[in-house]
Amino acid sequence: MGLRERYGSLSVTPSAPVVFVLDASQSAERHQAEIVTLVQEVLRALPGGAGHTLYFLGNPAPHDPEAISLHATRWCEANRRRVSLITPVFEVLAEREDVRIVVIGSGRIFDLADWEGTSLLERTLLVSLEVSLQEEAVAEEIVRPDAGMLARRLHDPVVKVELQGRGFLPTLWDNSEYRLEVRDGEGSLVGERLENYGVMLHFLAESAVSISAKLTCVSGATNTLAVHPTRASELPEAEVGWLTPEEVQLFQQVLQRESFTCLRCGQTCRWETLRCKGQGGFGHLVYRSLERCRSGLILFRQRNERVSFEAVGCGVVRLTTDTAAIKVGRERPAMYRYHTGRERWEITEDRFLTYHQAGDGVYAVFL
Amino acid sequence: MRFSCDRTGFPLVTVAEGRIQAHLLPVTKVQCERFLAEPNAFDDTWYEGVLALNPRLSVHRLTNETREQAFLTGLLAEEALAFARWLGDGFDLPTIEEWRMLCRELEHQPVPGLMGADMTPACAVLLERLKVQLRPRSLLDLSLLRGGVVEWVRKGKDCLGLGAPRQEFHPNLWDPLTDEVRPLRPQERVPFFGCRLVRRLS
C-alpha cells in the first residue's frame, strides 16, 4: 500500500437515464399506438446518449427504447397477457439509484402499494392515458401529458460530480471548471453546474484503490462512475515558456530573498511579490511572460542560465512522495502530509513560502 | 422439521416422514402474482374479478383485522391447479387425508426462527406480522390451517373445501377435521375459498 501517481479520465452523460415502463395489458390495448408515439416523441426531446431503457409491466427483461418504432407491435403482443404488475421490473431496478422512471398506461397497477416509501417509487412518474394507474395515491401521476411537457419532467441533468477515493489528491486536471476540495483529510475534485463534466487528470491515490465519481442530478438521484485509467501522454500539456533575461535576473534576486525593482513600473518590491501594485488597482504581474497563463500553480525550473516556467493551472504541487502544497480557492497554500495509517491528508505546521523549492532547481508559486 | 422454499420464495414444510412438502401458509396474492406476471390465460380482468371478492393489501400494511387480504381467495379449483402446474412438477392440491395429516403434524411443532434461506422479503414481512398478531404456540397456529381461509382439497375426482376461518372473516362452525365445505355452485367464486399446495416427493 502507499500512494502512487496515476492518470485517469471521466466522461459523463449529462442527464439521468430514463426507464420507460409500458403497460401492454389488455386494459391499455386501445392506447397502444398513443403510448408508442409518446415514447418516441419523448425520446426525441431528451438528451441523447443517456442510456435509457424500456420495460413492460410484469416483464423484467429490458428493451432498447430506440428500437420501439421497429418492434412495438411485436413487443406489445408478447406482453399483452401479463397482468399489470410493477414488482418484476422494480426488482431489476432496485440497485439503480441513478434512473428516473416513467410508467405509461391505463388501468390499475395491482402491486404499486408494495413499493410505497421506497426510493424507486419516489423517482417514478405515472402517466395515465385514461384510467388511473393506482387505486390510492402512492406515486405522482399525471394525465395525458404532451411529449414536451413529459420530457421536461423527466430531464434530470447532472448538477454535481465529485471524484474521490482513498488517498486521492488530484495534481493536474484539464477541465478548469472543476475545483479542488480537501475536507477532513480527504481530497476531492468537484464540478458543479458545468456544461461539460468530462475531465482528464493526474492524481495521487492508494495503489489498489479505484477512484470513483459520484454524480448527483437535480432530482437528487445519484450514480457512481469509475474513473477510467489512462496514460500520462493523453493529458493536455501545460503551458510552458521561458523567462526573459531580465526576468531571470529578477528570479535570481528573489531566490536570494532580495527586494527588486519592478521591471514594468520601477516600483521597489519585496522579494515575494508576484503582483506589483505600483500603478494602483489590481496590479500587474512582475513577470510579463506569465500574463497569458491561467491562475494556479506555476513551476519555475532553472536550467543553466535560463529559467523555464510551466503553468500547471491547478492548486496542488507534489513536493515529496507523501507531501504536497495545496491551495484551495482563495486560501493561502497549506502544506499537507499523507498519513498512510489513517489514509488521510493531514495539514502540517510547515509553511508554504512563495518560490517554495519543489525539487532540485524547481520552485513553485501559486498565481 | 425441515423447511425449504418454493419458486416464489414462500416456505414449504416437509411432513409425512419426508414424503410430502406442503405450503406453510395459504397461497398469497404475492405468490400468485409471480404466476400472473407471465403471459398466460389470466389477465387484468380476471384478477380484478378475484380482488373484488377479497381486496389486495400490501403485506406492509396488514393488520390483525385485515390479514386475510394477503391470501388469494375467490379462486376456482381448476385455477388453483393451474397455479400448481406453474409452481413446478409434483405440485398439487392436497387430498383430505393429506390436509388433515398436516394439521396433526404441525400441532406439536414449535415455531422455529428460520424457515427457509431463500425466502423473499415479502414473505419474511408477512411471517413477522403473523407472529406478532397470532402469537403462535405451534406451527399449526402460524399455518392458519385453522383461522385462515377455506382451502381447496381433492376428494377423489372432486374438489371441496377444508378450513375454519375466524368469525370476523367468515362466520362458521366448521371443524376441518370432520367437516367438509362444498360451494353451492362450484363454478362460482367464493370469497373465502383459497388454497395451499403440496408436492409429493415419493
Interface residues (C-beta under 8 A of the other chain):
Chain A: S25 Q26 S27 G58 N59 A78 N79 R80 R81 R82 V83 S84 L85 T87 P88 G107 R108 F110 D111 A113 D114 E116
Chain B: V30 E33 L36 A37 E38 P39 N40 A41 F42 D43 D44 T45 Y47 E48 L51 R56 L57 S58 V59 H60 R61 A122
